[in-house]
Amino acid sequence: MNASYWKVWIDARTVEGAKKVIKHLAELIEMDPQEVEKESSYKSGFVYNFELHHYERFWDSLLLATLRVAQRIGNGWTICGDVDTDPSGVLSTSGKGHVHTSGVSMIQWALFKSRLADL
């Protein structure tokens, strides 16, 4: 199974509050985050790293599926990297971005063609 990799900066005072934001994000995108790791943010709040597993077998389909998930999360993404090997996207509420759930200050996704599963 192939994966997209996500990092979410959450403005929450407690772990319980941060978990509620992650739960709401999962409901919004209709997917269950896997391999979830939590760390404290250097400013305040928490940073969550997780994977989203996709059934898409081919690179182009995986990229499009990831962009669709990103679009459900918010708009105003900045796309970076090489679309053929390692694209990524960043959405920050401090800029012109808008996240469709409260409590998220920034979110990032990444894909790595080198990690594409042989199905």
Backbone bond lengths (Angstrom), bond angles and torsions (degrees), N, CA, C in turn:
res aa  C-N    CA-C-N  psi(-1)  N-CA   C-N-CA  omega(-1)  CA-C   N-CA-C  phi
1 M - - - 1.456 - - 1.528 108.41 -
2 N 1.300 115.95 141.69 1.463 121.41 -179.89 1.526 110.55 -93.66
3 A 1.322 115.96 160.66 1.467 119.90 -174.54 1.518 111.65 -140.02
4 S 1.317 113.50 150.56 1.460 121.25 165.14 1.525 105.83 -107.86
5 Y 1.324 115.53 149.83 1.469 121.28 -173.52 1.521 108.94 -114.01
6 W 1.330 116.71 130.53 1.460 122.72 -171.67 1.513 111.33 -126.60
7 K 1.318 115.22 148.74 1.467 122.59 175.25 1.525 106.07 -137.31
8 V 1.342 116.83 128.03 1.458 121.84 -175.66 1.524 109.55 -127.27
9 W 1.331 115.87 125.43 1.458 122.38 174.81 1.515 107.62 -94.02
10 I 1.330 116.10 121.21 1.461 121.52 -173.59 1.522 110.41 -117.46
11 D 1.335 114.76 129.34 1.465 121.06 175.17 1.518 108.14 -88.03
12 A 1.318 116.47 92.41 1.461 121.42 178.15 1.518 107.83 -142.96
13 R 1.306 115.73 146.92 1.471 120.11 -179.30 1.520 112.42 -85.48
14 T 1.332 115.49 -23.69 1.461 119.66 -177.22 1.527 110.10 -128.58
15 V 1.327 115.19 159.69 1.460 121.01 176.18 1.528 109.89 -62.56
16 E 1.332 116.39 -37.79 1.469 120.13 179.60 1.533 110.62 -61.74
17 G 1.329 116.50 -41.73 1.458 120.56 177.95 1.521 111.28 -64.07
18 A 1.327 117.12 -41.09 1.467 121.44 178.58 1.523 110.99 -65.27
19 K 1.331 117.19 -39.85 1.469 121.05 178.35 1.523 111.04 -63.00
20 K 1.333 117.24 -35.31 1.468 120.58 177.49 1.529 110.70 -64.21
21 V 1.326 116.45 -38.85 1.467 120.19 178.81 1.531 109.84 -65.56
22 I 1.332 117.51 -44.07 1.465 121.26 178.59 1.529 110.11 -62.81
23 K 1.326 116.64 -40.68 1.467 120.47 178.63 1.532 110.24 -62.59
24 H 1.326 116.99 -42.56 1.460 120.42 179.44 1.532 110.72 -65.51
25 L 1.325 117.51 -39.83 1.463 120.91 176.10 1.527 110.81 -60.26
26 A 1.328 116.72 -43.92 1.467 121.31 179.51 1.526 110.67 -60.91
27 E 1.327 116.49 -40.73 1.463 120.15 177.34 1.527 111.00 -66.74
28 L 1.308 116.81 -38.59 1.457 122.13 -179.54 1.528 111.75 -63.57
29 I 1.325 117.25 -42.05 1.459 120.90 -177.53 1.528 112.69 -92.62
30 E 1.321 116.65 -7.27 1.463 123.03 179.41 1.527 111.77 58.24
31 M 1.338 115.62 41.53 1.461 122.71 176.97 1.526 108.33 -142.81
32 D 1.323 116.29 153.96 1.462 121.12 177.72 1.517 110.46 -100.74
33 P 1.328 117.77 118.64 1.462 120.14 176.02 1.527 110.75 -61.19
34 Q 1.331 116.19 141.17 1.463 123.01 179.44 1.522 109.11 -118.26
35 E 1.330 115.98 159.10 1.467 121.50 176.89 1.528 111.23 53.44
36 V 1.334 116.17 45.01 1.468 121.66 -175.84 1.533 110.22 -73.34
37 E 1.332 115.10 128.99 1.458 121.23 175.56 1.521 108.38 -127.99
38 K 1.335 116.18 137.59 1.468 121.70 -179.14 1.515 109.56 -114.98
39 E 1.327 115.17 140.93 1.458 120.50 173.29 1.521 107.98 -140.73
40 S 1.300 116.62 158.31 1.460 120.16 176.40 1.514 108.82 -78.46
41 S 1.322 115.77 141.53 1.462 120.81 177.30 1.519 108.95 -77.37
42 Y 1.318 117.25 149.05 1.460 120.18 179.15 1.523 111.74 -68.91
43 K 1.336 117.72 -22.13 1.467 120.67 177.54 1.526 109.03 -91.20
44 S 1.297 115.78 -74.40 1.461 122.49 176.31 1.517 107.50 -162.79
45 G 1.302 116.53 162.43 1.453 119.67 -179.17 1.520 111.91 83.84
46 F 1.337 115.07 -151.77 1.457 120.69 -173.04 1.521 110.40 -139.66
47 V 1.324 114.64 157.84 1.461 121.81 174.61 1.520 106.73 -121.17
48 Y 1.324 116.05 128.02 1.454 121.44 177.32 1.519 109.57 -113.28
49 N 1.321 115.82 132.39 1.454 123.34 174.08 1.521 107.15 -111.19
50 F 1.332 117.26 135.90 1.455 119.73 177.21 1.517 110.32 -157.82
51 E 1.310 114.57 168.00 1.454 122.57 175.75 1.516 108.79 -111.97
52 L 1.315 115.59 149.24 1.459 121.73 167.57 1.524 106.52 -114.74
53 H 1.313 116.43 125.36 1.461 120.71 -178.40 1.524 109.79 -89.13
54 H 1.323 114.51 135.85 1.464 122.31 -177.10 1.527 109.76 -123.06
55 Y 1.325 115.73 146.97 1.460 121.26 178.10 1.530 112.29 -88.85
56 E 1.315 117.58 -7.34 1.457 120.61 -179.26 1.531 109.93 -62.30
57 R 1.332 115.73 133.96 1.460 121.26 -175.96 1.518 113.33 -93.21
58 F 1.316 117.05 -24.53 1.456 120.52 -173.15 1.522 111.00 -112.27
59 W 1.329 115.43 150.89 1.451 122.50 -176.19 1.524 112.77 -53.13
60 D 1.324 117.66 -51.46 1.462 120.56 -177.01 1.531 111.66 -59.82
61 S 1.319 116.09 -40.32 1.470 120.59 179.44 1.521 111.62 -68.36
62 L 1.321 116.69 -38.42 1.472 121.40 177.81 1.525 110.53 -64.92
63 L 1.323 116.89 -43.11 1.459 120.77 178.45 1.522 110.54 -61.93
64 L 1.312 117.21 -45.67 1.465 120.87 -179.92 1.530 110.89 -64.30
65 A 1.316 118.04 -41.15 1.468 121.31 178.19 1.528 110.58 -62.18
66 T 1.320 116.93 -40.63 1.469 120.97 179.11 1.523 110.80 -66.13
67 L 1.323 116.90 -41.38 1.465 120.28 177.29 1.527 111.28 -63.18
68 R 1.314 116.90 -35.66 1.475 119.91 177.66 1.526 110.96 -66.45
69 V 1.326 117.09 -40.37 1.469 120.56 176.34 1.528 109.35 -62.51
70 A 1.330 116.42 -45.90 1.462 120.74 179.72 1.525 110.88 -58.79
71 Q 1.306 116.59 -40.21 1.463 121.04 -179.59 1.532 111.35 -65.22
72 R 1.339 117.14 -33.96 1.459 119.96 176.54 1.526 111.56 -68.71
73 I 1.329 116.42 -29.84 1.467 121.17 -178.32 1.518 111.49 -76.73
74 G 1.322 117.35 -40.13 1.460 119.23 -177.63 1.507 112.20 179.86
75 N 1.322 115.50 -178.19 1.462 120.23 178.45 1.522 110.36 -131.82
76 G 1.337 114.34 159.05 1.457 120.62 -176.51 1.513 112.45 98.31
77 W 1.329 116.91 24.38 1.462 121.74 -178.52 1.529 111.27 -66.43
78 T 1.310 115.55 144.67 1.457 122.73 168.33 1.524 106.40 -102.76
79 I 1.325 116.38 122.12 1.461 121.72 -178.97 1.525 108.71 -96.88
80 C 1.327 115.65 133.30 1.466 122.14 -175.81 1.526 109.74 -130.29
81 G 1.296 115.98 173.98 1.456 121.86 173.96 1.514 113.09 78.94
82 D 1.316 115.14 -172.89 1.457 123.51 -179.35 1.526 108.88 -96.38
83 V 1.310 116.93 117.95 1.463 121.80 -176.38 1.533 111.93 -60.55
84 D 1.315 118.02 -23.05 1.456 121.21 -178.76 1.521 114.36 -86.96
85 T 1.341 117.75 -15.72 1.466 118.65 -176.66 1.527 115.19 -135.74
86 D 1.328 118.51 -39.14 1.471 119.33 -174.83 1.533 112.22 -153.30
87 P 1.336 117.64 62.90 1.461 119.24 178.38 1.525 111.66 -73.43
88 S 1.320 114.83 156.69 1.460 120.37 175.39 1.520 108.67 -150.61
89 G 1.300 115.53 164.78 1.451 121.16 178.50 1.517 110.28 -139.15
90 V 1.327 115.55 147.49 1.463 121.81 179.33 1.526 107.97 -131.93
91 L 1.318 115.33 136.12 1.459 121.73 176.97 1.519 107.33 -131.55
92 S 1.322 116.18 121.27 1.460 121.15 -178.63 1.518 109.46 -123.80
93 T 1.310 115.46 133.94 1.461 119.41 178.45 1.524 111.58 -78.08
94 S 1.329 117.67 -9.67 1.462 119.54 177.05 1.528 111.25 -80.64
95 G 1.317 116.38 -14.31 1.465 121.52 176.08 1.514 109.60 -100.81
96 K 1.317 115.65 -136.73 1.461 120.69 -179.55 1.525 112.32 -95.11
97 G 1.317 116.72 5.10 1.456 120.65 -177.47 1.519 112.72 -76.70
98 H 1.328 115.07 156.10 1.459 121.81 177.23 1.521 108.79 -135.64
99 V 1.327 115.89 123.38 1.460 122.43 176.26 1.519 107.79 -99.39
100 H 1.332 116.38 135.55 1.462 121.19 -174.97 1.530 113.81 -81.31
101 T 1.305 117.71 18.17 1.458 122.12 172.70 1.529 108.08 -144.84
102 S 1.304 116.81 146.61 1.470 119.42 -178.44 1.522 110.21 -80.86
103 G 1.324 115.30 158.06 1.455 121.46 176.46 1.515 114.67 96.76
104 V 1.334 118.19 -8.36 1.464 121.32 -179.90 1.527 108.44 -101.69
105 S 1.329 117.03 124.20 1.464 119.76 177.67 1.524 111.34 -95.46
106 M 1.336 116.46 -29.84 1.460 120.13 178.51 1.525 108.66 -157.92
107 I 1.328 115.52 149.91 1.461 120.90 177.80 1.517 108.42 -144.46
108 Q 1.318 115.37 145.35 1.456 121.42 -177.76 1.520 109.31 -137.45
109 W 1.330 117.46 142.62 1.460 121.68 172.32 1.524 108.69 -126.57
110 A 1.325 115.89 158.62 1.461 121.13 177.85 1.520 109.49 -150.55
111 L 1.321 115.40 149.58 1.460 123.51 172.24 1.517 108.25 -126.52
112 F 1.324 116.19 149.57 1.459 121.33 178.91 1.520 108.47 -134.78
113 K 1.313 116.45 111.41 1.466 120.11 -178.61 1.526 111.25 -59.98
114 S 1.311 116.93 -30.85 1.464 120.42 179.72 1.528 112.23 -63.84
115 R 1.331 117.32 -17.70 1.473 121.31 179.44 1.524 112.70 -99.31
116 L 1.320 117.36 6.29 1.465 121.51 -179.55 1.524 109.47 -62.71
117 A 1.316 115.95 126.48 1.459 121.04 -177.32 1.522 110.79 -73.11
118 D 1.292 115.21 145.51 1.468 121.02 173.26 1.517 107.87 -86.90
119 L 1.320 116.70 105.48 1.465 119.42 -177.43 1.507 111.03 -102.00
